[in-house]
Amino acid sequence: MVRFGGTAATQARQIAAGENCGTDPLGGPYFCNFIFDRGGNLIPQTGTRVAVGPTGSFIGGNGDSFRDQGQFQLLPKLDRYNVNLIAHFDISDALVPFIEAKYARTDTFGAGSSGPAFIQGTTLSVFGGDNREQYRLDNPFLSAQARAVITQQLTIANGVAPTSATRFSLRENLLGLGIRNEKAKRETYRAVAGLRGKFLGDWSYEVSANYGEFKESTQVLGNLNTQRFLLANDAAINPATGQIVCRSQFDATAARGLNGINDPSRLAADISACVPINPFGGNFTQAQRNYLLADTTSHGKITQFDANGFVSGNTGRWFSLPGGPISFAVGAEYRRETNLFREDPLVEAGYTFYNAITKFTPPAFAVKEAYGEVRIPILKDMPFFHELTLSGAGRVSKYKGMSKEVYAYNYGVDWAPIQDLRFRANYSRAVRAPNLGELYSPFSQNFATVGDPCSAVNIGTGTTNRPANCKAAGIPASYDFRYSSSLLIRSGGNPFLTPETSDSWTFGGVLQPRFIPGLSVTVDYYNIRVNNVISSVSAQFILNQCYDLPSLNNQFCQLFQRVAAGGTGPNGEEQFRVVEGSLIQSSVNFAKLRARGIDFEIGYNRTIEGIGRVRARLNWTHLLTRENYTTPTDPNFANQVLLTLGLPQDKASFNAEVKTGNVTIGGAVRYLGKQVLNAYEDTYSYQGRPPQNADYADRRYYPEVFYVDARLGIDVGPKYNFYLGIDNLADKKAPLGLSGIGAGSGVYDVRGRTLYAGVVAKF
């Protein structure tokens, strides 16, 4: 795809030339889009233009529909192997040595959501600091027809006729190079050995040691070598031979490697072997693929050692309460974990389309813990007190590198006034320590989708401080840069993170009426608050906060750089733009999460004479609150997550089956409530704030949906069972625009109607 235009002046020239490409709903101009056909001819892209300019989107028309199965994959090939060993030897009741061992391996092959490599005019140039991802108008692979169209459009867009050295951008998924498949082998080894036994009648003990190891080897097949691509992409005619070659083979000024990488011998070898490419129309030869693509392999390893010992019992030998003896357990535990990840040297050095990822070798993680649990049965089999029991538990942890101990605990009460009805309540304080990745991941390349808060299109969407701060930073009101590709950033871990804590309250009840045997009804209310949450501050948040706070003298403005007025960035960025690779992103302890809801369940399990075994279960979850408090400068500023994609307010499932003789017939109904198209605050007021983007779309919700499944099973003797089924019987499709691989969209069924069959054999 080739795009032209976008500015107001360009739009005026387009209209005058009869080349008006339209305006978006906000009145901004659209780029003129052209696509190459297989013959290398450049034709206008057709379809209905939607979304905000200058890029916008097309519905229908002659563009890529993303349905050719070459863009991404939902389900990879998967082979799984498991071997388990469980053994014990009863020397006596008091001494039972035991051992457990497990080996698990999974082999996967597929592309996942990575898709093919792509170019946009700047995708690879942020690595090279040059414009070789763009094409010169005199590129020898460019057809005369395409050159004439581009010349005409550039003249309209710039008001000046281009020269032969003028460059233009091509946006293309490089399907001709093939999809980037990944071949991964993951192995897990685990062994537990210990002693257990009983003493003092019904007291018991156990001491054990557990060692586990996980190893991963992932091979990327067809990883694009970006240095070679930029060399091959700059095709030209050798004036000495008249042959199409890579420009670097005869022009020393084009013999450049990637920015920040100095390996003269590799560069010389890449130039010598260079094969020029023709991307116009997506045609690539095998020789071009062999030059551009490499298979790269990454290796990872995680280990864990765990030593644990506990004693449990009750006070029945000495005393009991009216409800029975007090039960208890006390113990101690020591854990040590290590982590290692090493990318292929080609990837680590930054030569490939994947991010340059530094070797990850953090210090070992270790924790010492002591814990205890107690159950106190106060009353039993008394009027209004069929049962009354108190319970409690606590754990103290000392983490390596942290000066203070961390405490977790819970306590609860169970009360059954009669046998059929039980009430329960519980309070819990839980702790989650930061993992090794959150603490010690080295800073490496990453990408973020952002909008510049000081661009004219965004300057009115922040606080009242934003326009004044952008002006104070020297950014003129006429500045209106809009990203058509991701911003290169640097992201990594934070060794100063502290553990998260959560407080949760649950209240509920269980009804099992004796007059309806087999019926169980459960209702639980929960209220959870997570504090000191380890949260990654997004690149967009960093940019926004820099200008939305009262002054520019804040921590967020120090996390990125802009190009000075009249200057050019190190990667060719125009004046005022954020410098590619300058923004630093990490995680900090500052956020707070809150959730409240009701879980409801009805179950029925009973054999009915003349029918057979009947099983049915209805689960329903109703969210009352789901909020994220992730604004460091305003701890009471809440974002509503409830009703956003992936978190409907209501979600339910009903499963039922009847087994008569050797035949089992079953089915299921799944329900998802409606969900808003984007952020809840875009179209609804929250915490008294007005909607932030009320005209985001012509509708507010993805619709509610029901999925119906059916299943049939047949037992053939006691050892064999044949089954078949249909999922999504009505072939309900996911809402338009959702692929199932994006954040939240996996809540919908994206496969459509699915048939399956199998056999279970017992030996």
C-alpha positions in Angstrom: 0.0 0.0 0.0 1.3 3.5 -0.9 -0.2 6.6 0.7 -0.2 10.2 -0.4 -1.4 13.5 1.1 -2.9 14.2 4.5 -2.2 17.9 5.2 -4.7 20.7 4.6 -2.5 22.2 1.9 -2.2 18.8 0.2 -5.9 18.3 0.4 -6.5 21.6 -1.3 -4.2 20.6 -4.1 -5.9 17.2 -4.4 -9.3 18.8 -4.7 -7.9 21.2 -7.4 -6.5 18.2 -9.3 -9.6 16.1 -8.9 -7.8 13.8 -6.5 -9.8 14.4 -3.3 -9.4 11.4 -1.0 -12.0 12.5 1.5 -12.2 13.7 5.0 -12.7 11.8 8.2 -15.7 12.4 10.6 -13.7 15.1 12.4 -13.0 17.0 9.2 -9.4 15.9 8.8 -8.0 14.7 5.4 -7.5 11.1 4.5 -4.3 9.9 2.7 -4.8 8.6 -0.9 -4.2 4.9 -0.8 -2.9 2.9 -3.7 -2.1 -0.8 -3.8 0.2 -2.9 -6.1 -1.4 -5.8 -8.0 0.6 -9.0 -8.7 1.8 -7.5 -12.0 3.4 -4.5 -10.2 0.8 -2.0 -11.3 -0.4 0.6 -8.8 -4.2 1.0 -8.5 -6.4 3.0 -6.1 -7.6 1.1 -3.1 -11.4 0.9 -3.0 -14.0 0.4 -0.3 -15.9 2.4 2.3 -13.6 4.8 4.2 -14.0 4.8 8.0 -12.2 5.8 11.2 -10.1 8.9 11.9 -7.6 10.2 9.4 -5.1 10.5 8.0 -4.8 6.8 7.6 -8.3 5.5 8.3 -9.5 2.1 7.3 -11.4 0.5 4.5 -14.4 -1.8 4.6 -14.7 -4.1 1.6 -13.1 -3.1 -1.7 -10.0 -4.6 -3.3 -7.6 -4.5 -0.3 -6.5 -7.3 1.9 -9.3 -9.0 3.8 -7.0 -10.8 6.2 -8.9 -14.0 5.4 -6.2 -15.7 3.3 -4.8 -17.6 6.3 -1.4 -15.9 5.8 -1.6 -13.2 8.4 -1.9 -15.1 11.7 -2.9 -18.4 13.2 -5.3 -19.2 16.0 -4.3 -22.7 16.9 -0.7 -24.1 16.4 0.1 -27.7 16.0 0.6 -29.2 19.5 2.1 -32.6 20.6 2.1 -33.3 24.3 4.0 -36.1 26.2 3.6 -36.8 29.9 5.3 -39.5 32.1 4.5 -39.7 35.9 5.9 -41.9 38.6 4.3 -42.2 42.1 5.7 -44.6 44.7 5.8 -45.1 48.4 6.9 -47.8 50.8 5.1 -48.3 54.1 7.8 -49.3 56.7 5.3 -48.5 59.4 2.4 -46.0 60.0 5.0 -43.6 61.4 7.5 -43.9 58.6 6.5 -43.9 54.9 9.2 -42.8 52.4 7.6 -41.6 49.1 8.7 -40.2 45.8 6.9 -38.5 42.9 8.5 -37.7 39.6 7.2 -36.2 36.4 8.5 -35.5 32.9 6.4 -33.4 30.5 7.2 -32.2 27.0 5.2 -30.1 24.5 6.2 -29.5 20.9 4.4 -26.7 19.1 4.7 -25.4 15.6 2.9 -22.4 14.1 2.8 -18.7 13.7 0.6 -17.7 16.6 -0.2 -14.0 16.3 3.2 -12.9 15.0 2.2 -13.0 11.4 4.6 -12.0 8.6 7.2 -9.3 8.8 6.0 -5.9 7.5 7.2 -2.5 6.5 5.6 0.9 6.7 8.4 3.3 5.6 9.8 3.6 9.1 9.4 0.2 10.7 13.0 -0.9 10.1 14.5 2.6 9.7 14.4 3.2 13.4 17.1 0.5 13.6 19.1 1.9 10.7 18.7 5.6 11.2 18.2 6.1 7.4 15.5 6.1 4.8 16.4 2.9 2.9 13.1 1.3 3.9 11.6 3.9 1.6 12.0 3.6 -2.2 13.6 5.9 -4.7 11.5 6.9 -7.7 14.1 5.5 -10.0 14.0 2.0 -8.4 14.6 -0.4 -11.4 11.9 -2.8 -10.2 9.2 -0.1 -10.3 7.0 -0.4 -13.4 6.5 2.6 -15.7 2.8 2.7 -14.8 3.5 2.7 -11.1 6.2 5.3 -11.5 3.9 7.6 -13.4 1.1 7.3 -10.7 3.6 8.0 -7.9 5.1 11.0 -9.7 1.6 12.4 -10.3 0.6 11.9 -6.6 3.8 13.3 -5.2 3.5 16.4 -7.4 0.0 16.9 -6.1 1.0 16.2 -2.4 4.1 18.4 -2.4 3.2 21.0 -5.0 6.6 20.3 -6.7 7.5 17.6 -9.2 9.7 14.9 -7.6 13.2 14.0 -8.8 14.5 10.5 -9.5 16.0 10.3 -6.1 12.8 11.2 -4.3 11.7 8.5 -1.9 8.2 7.2 -1.1 6.9 4.8 1.6 5.3 1.4 1.0 3.2 -0.3 3.6 3.2 -4.0 3.1 2.8 -7.3 5.0 5.7 -9.2 3.4 3.6 -12.3 2.7 5.9 -13.2 -0.2 8.6 -14.0 2.4 6.3 -16.4 4.2 4.9 -16.3 7.7 7.2 -16.4 10.7 6.6 -19.8 12.1 7.9 -20.8 15.5 9.0 -24.3 16.4 9.2 -24.7 20.2 10.1 -27.5 22.5 9.3 -27.1 26.2 10.4 -29.7 28.8 9.6 -29.9 32.5 11.3 -32.2 35.0 10.1 -32.5 38.6 11.0 -34.8 41.5 9.7 -34.8 45.1 11.1 -37.1 47.8 10.3 -37.2 51.4 9.0 -38.9 54.5 5.5 -38.9 56.0 3.7 -40.7 58.8 1.4 -40.7 61.8 2.1 -40.5 65.5 0.1 -39.9 68.7 -2.8 -41.6 67.1 -4.1 -39.3 64.5 -1.3 -36.7 64.3 0.7 -36.6 61.0 3.9 -35.1 59.7 5.6 -34.7 56.4 9.0 -33.5 55.3 10.0 -33.2 51.6 12.3 -31.7 49.1 11.1 -30.7 45.6 13.2 -29.9 42.6 11.8 -28.7 39.3 13.3 -27.6 36.1 11.8 -26.1 33.0 13.7 -25.8 29.7 12.6 -24.1 26.5 14.0 -24.0 23.0 12.2 -21.8 20.5 13.2 -21.7 16.8 11.9 -18.8 14.7 11.8 -20.1 11.1 12.2 -17.3 8.6 13.2 -14.4 10.8 13.9 -11.3 8.7 17.5 -10.0 8.8 16.9 -6.2 8.9 20.4 -5.3 7.9 20.2 -7.5 4.8 16.7 -6.2 4.1 17.7 -2.6 4.0 20.7 -3.4 1.8 18.5 -5.5 -0.6 15.7 -3.0 -0.5 17.9 -0.2 -2.0 18.1 -1.6 -5.5 19.7 0.2 -8.4 21.3 -0.3 -11.8 25.1 -0.7 -11.7 26.4 2.0 -14.1 29.3 -0.2 -15.0 27.4 -3.4 -15.9 23.8 -2.3 -16.5 22.6 -5.0 -14.1 20.1 -4.5 -11.2 22.2 -4.9 -8.0 22.1 -3.6 -4.5 23.2 0.0 -4.4 25.7 -0.7 -1.7 27.7 -2.9 -4.1 28.8 0.1 -6.2 28.0 3.2 -4.1 30.0 3.5 -0.8 27.5 6.0 0.6 24.9 3.2 0.6 27.2 0.6 2.3 25.8 1.2 5.7 25.0 -1.2 8.5 22.4 -0.8 11.3 22.6 2.1 13.6 24.5 1.4 16.8 25.9 -1.9 15.5 29.5 -1.9 14.4 30.5 -5.2 12.8 32.5 -4.4 9.6 33.1 -8.0 8.7 29.4 -8.9 8.9 28.5 -5.8 6.9 31.1 -6.6 4.2 29.8 -10.2 3.9 26.2 -9.0 3.7 27.0 -6.5 1.0 29.0 -9.1 -1.0 26.1 -11.6 -0.9 23.4 -9.0 -1.4 20.4 -10.0 -3.6 18.2 -7.0 -4.7 14.5 -7.5 -4.0 11.3 -6.4 -5.8 8.6 -5.9 -3.2 6.2 -4.2 -5.7 3.4 -6.8 -5.9 4.7 -9.1 -3.2 6.9 -11.2 -5.5 10.0 -12.7 -4.0 12.3 -15.4 -5.5 13.8 -18.3 -3.5 17.2 -16.6 -3.8 15.9 -13.5 -2.2 14.3 -15.5 0.6 17.5 -17.3 1.3 19.4 -14.0 1.6 16.9 -12.2 3.7 15.7 -14.9 6.1 17.4 -16.8 8.9 16.3 -19.4 11.5 17.1 -18.1 15.0 16.9 -20.0 18.3 16.3 -18.8 21.8 16.9 -20.8 25.0 15.3 -20.4 28.4 15.6 -22.2 31.7 13.8 -21.9 35.1 14.6 -23.9 38.2 13.0 -24.2 41.6 14.0 -25.9 44.8 11.5 -26.2 47.6 12.0 -27.7 51.1 8.9 -28.1 53.2 7.9 -29.7 56.5 4.7 -29.6 58.6 2.9 -31.3 61.4 -0.9 -31.5 61.7 -3.3 -32.9 64.2 -6.0 -32.1 66.7 -6.6 -31.9 70.5 -8.9 -34.9 70.7 -6.6 -36.7 73.1 -6.7 -33.9 75.7 -9.9 -31.8 75.2 -12.7 -31.0 72.9 -15.1 -28.1 72.5 -18.9 -28.7 72.1 -18.3 -28.8 68.4 -15.4 -31.2 68.6 -11.5 -31.1 68.9 -9.5 -28.2 67.6 -7.5 -29.0 64.5 -4.2 -27.4 63.6 -1.2 -27.5 61.2 2.2 -25.7 61.5 5.1 -25.8 59.1 8.0 -24.1 57.4 9.1 -23.8 53.9 12.2 -22.6 51.9 12.1 -21.8 48.2 14.8 -20.8 45.7 14.2 -20.0 42.1 16.6 -19.2 39.2 15.8 -17.9 35.7 17.8 -17.7 32.5 16.8 -16.5 29.0 19.2 -16.1 26.0 18.1 -15.1 22.6 19.8 -16.1 19.4 23.0 -14.0 18.9 21.6 -12.5 15.7 18.4 -11.4 17.6 20.3 -10.2 20.7 22.6 -8.0 18.5 19.5 -6.4 17.0 19.8 -7.7 13.4 16.3 -9.2 13.1 12.7 -8.1 12.8 12.2 -9.3 16.4 13.1 -6.9 19.2 16.7 -6.9 20.3 16.4 -8.7 23.7 19.4 -8.7 26.1 20.4 -11.9 27.9 18.4 -12.3 31.1 20.4 -13.7 34.0 18.9 -12.2 37.2 20.1 -13.1 40.7 18.4 -16.0 42.4 15.0 -15.5 44.2 14.7 -17.0 47.7 12.2 -16.9 50.5 11.9 -18.4 53.9 8.4 -19.0 55.4 6.6 -20.2 58.4 2.9 -20.9 58.6 0.1 -22.2 60.7 -3.6 -23.0 60.4 -6.3 -23.7 63.0 -10.0 -24.8 62.9 -12.1 -24.3 66.0 -15.5 -26.1 66.1 -17.5 -24.1 68.7 -20.9 -25.8 68.5 -22.5 -28.8 66.8 -25.9 -30.5 66.7 -27.7 -27.9 68.8 -30.8 -25.8 68.1 -30.0 -23.0 65.6 -26.4 -24.3 65.6 -26.2 -27.5 63.5 -22.6 -26.3 63.2 -20.6 -23.2 64.2 -16.9 -23.2 63.3 -14.1 -20.6 63.3 -11.0 -20.9 61.2 -7.8 -19.0 60.8 -4.4 -19.2 59.1 -1.2 -17.1 58.9 2.1 -17.1 57.0 5.2 -15.0 57.6 7.7 -14.7 54.7 11.2 -13.3 54.5 12.3 -12.5 50.9 15.9 -12.3 49.8 16.8 -8.6 49.3 13.9 -7.2 51.4 14.6 -6.0 54.9 11.2 -6.6 56.4 9.0 -9.7 56.8 5.7 -10.0 54.9 2.6 -11.3 56.5 -0.4 -13.0 55.0 -3.4 -14.3 57.0 -7.1 -15.1 56.9 -9.9 -15.9 59.2 -13.5 -17.1 58.7 -16.7 -18.4 60.2 -19.1 -21.2 59.1 -22.6 -21.3 60.6 -25.3 -23.9 59.8 -28.5 -23.1 61.7 -30.0 -26.3 60.3 -28.6 -29.2 58.2 -30.0 -27.8 55.0 -28.6 -24.3 55.2 -25.1 -23.0 55.7 -23.7 -19.4 55.9 -20.0 -18.5 55.6 -17.9 -15.4 55.8 -14.2 -14.9 55.4 -11.5 -12.2 55.4 -8.2 -12.7 53.7 -4.9 -10.7 53.4 -2.8 -12.1 50.6 0.6 -11.2 49.3 2.3 -11.4 45.8 6.0 -10.8 45.6 7.4 -9.4 42.3 8.8 -12.1 40.1 12.3 -12.2 38.6 11.1 -10.7 35.3 9.4 -7.8 36.9 12.5 -7.1 39.0 15.4 -7.7 36.7 14.4 -7.8 33.0 17.1 -5.8 31.2 16.0 -2.8 29.2 15.5 -3.7 25.6 13.7 -2.6 22.5 9.9 -2.6 22.5 7.2 -0.8 20.6 4.1 1.1 21.7 1.0 2.4 19.9 0.7 6.1 20.9 -0.7 9.4 19.9 1.3 12.6 20.4 -0.6 14.6 23.1 0.7 17.9 21.6 -0.5 17.2 18.1 -3.5 19.3 17.2 -5.7 16.3 16.9 -5.0 15.3 20.6 -4.3 18.6 22.4 -7.9 19.1 23.4 -8.4 15.7 24.9 -6.3 16.1 28.0 -6.5 18.4 31.0 -6.7 22.2 30.8 -2.9 22.2 31.4 -2.0 20.4 28.2 -2.2 23.3 25.7 -0.2 25.7 27.8 2.5 23.0 28.6 2.9 22.0 25.0 3.3 25.7 24.1 5.8 26.1 26.9 7.8 23.2 25.6 8.2 25.1 22.3 5.7 23.0 20.3 3.6 25.3 17.9 -0.1 25.1 17.6 0.3 24.0 13.9 2.1 20.8 15.0 -0.1 17.9 14.1 2.0 14.8 13.8 0.0 11.5 13.7 1.7 8.1 14.1 1.1 5.6 11.3 3.4 3.1 13.0 4.5 2.2 16.5 6.9 4.3 18.6 10.2 2.5 19.5 10.7 2.6 23.2 12.9 0.8 25.9 11.3 -1.3 28.6 12.6 -3.4 31.4 12.4 -4.4 35.1 12.6 -2.4 38.4 14.7 -4.0 41.1 13.1 -1.8 43.8 9.6 -3.3 43.5 7.9 -4.4 46.7 5.2 -7.1 47.2 1.6 -6.4 46.3 -1.1 -6.9 49.0 -4.8 -7.7 48.7 -7.7 -7.6 51.1 -10.8 -9.7 50.3 -14.1 -10.2 52.1 -16.5 -13.0 51.1 -20.0 -13.7 52.4 -22.2 -16.5 51.2 -24.4 -19.4 51.8 -25.2 -23.0 50.6 -28.7 -24.5 50.5 -29.0 -28.3 50.1 -32.7 -29.0 50.9 -33.3 -32.6 52.0 -36.8 -32.5 50.4 -35.1 -32.1 47.0 -32.3 -34.6 47.0 -29.4 -33.8 44.7 -30.1 -30.1 44.6 -27.4 -27.5 45.7 -27.7 -23.7 45.6 -24.7 -21.5 46.3 -24.5 -17.7 46.5 -21.3 -15.8 47.4 -20.6 -12.1 47.5 -17.0 -11.0 47.2 -15.2 -7.7 47.7 -11.5 -7.6 46.7 -9.1 -4.7 46.9 -5.5 -5.0 45.7 -3.0 -2.4 46.9 0.5 -1.5 46.0 -0.1 -3.1 42.6 2.9 -3.6 40.4 1.8 -1.8 37.3 3.5 -0.9 34.0 3.1 2.7 33.2 2.2 2.8 29.5 4.1 4.9 27.0 0.9 6.8 26.2 0.4 7.5 29.9 4.0 8.9 30.2 3.5 11.2 27.3 0.1 12.4 28.5 1.1 13.0 32.1 4.1 15.1 31.0 1.8 17.7 29.6 -1.4 17.2 31.7 0.2 18.0 35.0 0.3 21.6 36.3 3.9 22.2 35.0 6.6 20.5 32.9 8.8 20.0 35.9 7.7 16.5 36.6 9.1 13.0 36.5 7.3 12.0 33.3 8.9 14.6 31.1 12.3 13.2 32.0 11.4 9.8 30.5 11.6 10.8 26.9 13.2 13.4 24.5 11.8 15.5 21.6 13.6 16.9 18.5 14.4 20.6 18.9 12.8 23.2 16.7 14.5 23.4 13.3 16.4 20.1 14.0 16.3 16.5 12.8 16.3 13.5 15.1 19.0 10.8 15.1 16.7 8.5 13.2 15.4 11.2 10.8 12.5 12.4 13.0 11.2 15.8 12.0 11.3 18.7 14.5 9.2 18.4 17.7 8.7 14.7 17.3 9.5 12.2 20.2 12.8 10.7 19.4 12.5 7.0 18.6 14.0 4.8 21.3 14.2 7.6 23.9 11.1 6.8 26.0 11.8 4.6 29.0 9.0 2.4 30.4 9.1 0.2 33.5 6.9 -1.0 36.4 6.3 0.6 39.7 4.2 0.0 42.9 1.5 2.5 42.8 -1.8 1.1 41.4 -4.9 -0.1 43.2 -7.5 -2.5 41.9 -11.0 -3.1 43.1 -13.6 -5.8 42.3 -17.0 -6.6 43.7 -19.4 -9.2 42.5 -21.8 -12.1 43.1 -21.2 -15.7 42.2 -24.3 -17.9 41.9 -24.4 -21.6 41.3 -27.2 -24.2 41.1 -26.3 -27.9 40.8 -28.4 -31.0 40.4 -27.0 -34.6 40.4 -29.4 -37.5 40.9 -30.4 -40.8 39.4 -34.0 -40.8 38.4 -35.8 -44.1 38.0 -36.8 -44.7 34.4 -34.6 -41.9 33.0 -31.0 -42.4 34.3 -28.4 -40.2 35.8 -29.2 -36.5 35.5 -26.5 -33.9 36.0 -27.0 -30.2 35.6 -25.1 -27.1 36.7 -25.8 -23.3 36.2 -23.0 -20.8 37.0 -23.6 -17.1 36.8 -21.2 -14.3 37.7 -22.5 -10.7 38.1 -19.8 -8.0 38.5 -20.8 -5.0 40.6 -17.5 -3.2 40.4 -14.3 -3.6 38.6 -12.0 -0.5 38.8 -8.4 0.3 38.2 -6.7 3.1 40.1 -3.6 3.6 38.0 -2.9 7.3 38.0 0.1 8.0 40.2 -0.7 11.7 40.4 -4.3 11.1 41.6 -4.7 7.9 43.6 -8.5 8.4 43.7 -8.9 8.6 39.9 -10.6 5.4 38.8 -10.9 3.8 35.4 -13.9 1.5 35.0 -12.9 -1.8 33.6 -16.3 -3.4 34.1 -18.2 -3.7 30.8 -15.0 -3.3 28.7 -14.0 -5.9 26.2 -13.3 -9.2 28.0 -15.2 -8.2 31.2 -19.0 -8.2 30.6 -21.1 -7.5 33.7 -22.9 -10.8 33.4 -21.5 -14.1 32.3 -23.2 -17.5 32.7 -23.0 -21.1 31.6 -25.4 -24.0 31.8 -24.3 -27.6 31.4 -26.6 -30.6 31.5 -26.4 -34.3 30.6 -28.5 -37.4 30.9 -27.0 -40.9 30.9 -29.3 -43.7 30.1 -27.7 -47.1 29.8 -24.6 -46.7 27.7 -25.7 -43.5 26.0 -24.9 -40.0 27.3 -26.6 -37.0 25.8 -25.4 -33.5 26.9 -25.4 -29.9 26.0 -24.3 -26.5 27.1 -25.3 -22.9 26.8 -22.9 -20.1 27.3 -23.9 -16.4 27.7 -21.8 -13.3 27.5 -23.3 -9.9 28.3 -22.8 -6.8 26.2 -19.4 -5.0 26.3 -18.4 -1.5 25.3 -16.5 -0.9 22.1 -13.5 0.9 23.7 -12.9 2.5 27.1 -16.0 2.8 29.2 -15.2 6.5 29.9 -15.2 7.2 26.1 -18.9 7.2 25.9 -20.1 7.3 29.6 -19.6 9.7 32.5 -17.7 8.2 35.4 -16.8 9.8 38.8 -18.5 12.9 37.6 -16.2 13.2 34.6 -17.9 13.8 31.2 -17.5 11.3 28.4 -14.0 11.6 27.0 -14.8 10.6 23.4 -18.6 10.6 23.1 -18.6 10.3 19.3 -16.1 7.4 19.2 -18.5 5.2 17.2 -22.1 5.1 16.0 -22.8 2.4 18.6 -21.7 1.8 22.2 -21.7 -2.0 22.7 -20.7 -5.3 21.3 -23.9 -7.2 21.6 -24.7 -10.0 24.1 -24.3 -13.5 22.7 -25.5 -17.0 23.4 -23.4 -20.1 22.4 -25.1 -23.5 22.2 -23.0 -26.8 22.3 -24.2 -30.4 22.0 -22.4 -33.7 22.8 -23.1 -37.5 22.5 -21.2 -40.3 24.1 -21.5 -44.0 23.8 -19.9 -46.6 26.1 -18.8 -49.8 24.4 -18.2 -52.1 27.3 -16.3 -50.9 30.4 -13.1 -49.9 28.6 -14.2 -47.8 25.6 -16.1 -44.6 25.1 -16.8 -43.0 21.7 -17.9 -39.4 21.7 -18.8 -36.6 19.2 -20.0 -33.1 19.6 -20.7 -29.7 18.0 -19.6 -26.5 19.6 -21.2 -23.2 18.7 -24.2 -25.0 17.1 -25.7 -21.8 15.6 -22.3 -20.8 14.1 -22.2 -17.4 15.9 -19.4 -15.2 14.6 -17.4 -12.8 16.8 -18.3 -9.1 16.4 -16.9 -7.4 13.4 -13.2 -6.5 13.8 -12.4 -9.0 16.6 -10.0 -11.7 15.8 -9.7 -13.5 19.2 -6.0 -12.7 19.5 -6.3 -9.1 20.8 -6.7 -8.1 24.4 -10.1 -9.2 25.6 -11.4 -10.3 22.3 -10.6 -14.0 23.1 -13.8 -14.0 25.2 -15.7 -14.6 22.0 -15.7 -17.7 19.9 -13.8 -16.9 16.7 -13.8 -20.4 15.1 -17.5 -20.7 14.4 -19.3 -24.0 14.3 -16.8 -26.8 15.3 -17.3 -30.5 15.1 -15.2 -33.0 17.0 -15.0 -36.7 17.7 -12.8 -39.1 19.7 -12.4 -42.3 21.7 -11.3 -43.0 25.2 -9.7 -46.4 25.9 -8.8 -47.8 29.3 -6.2 -50.5 29.6 
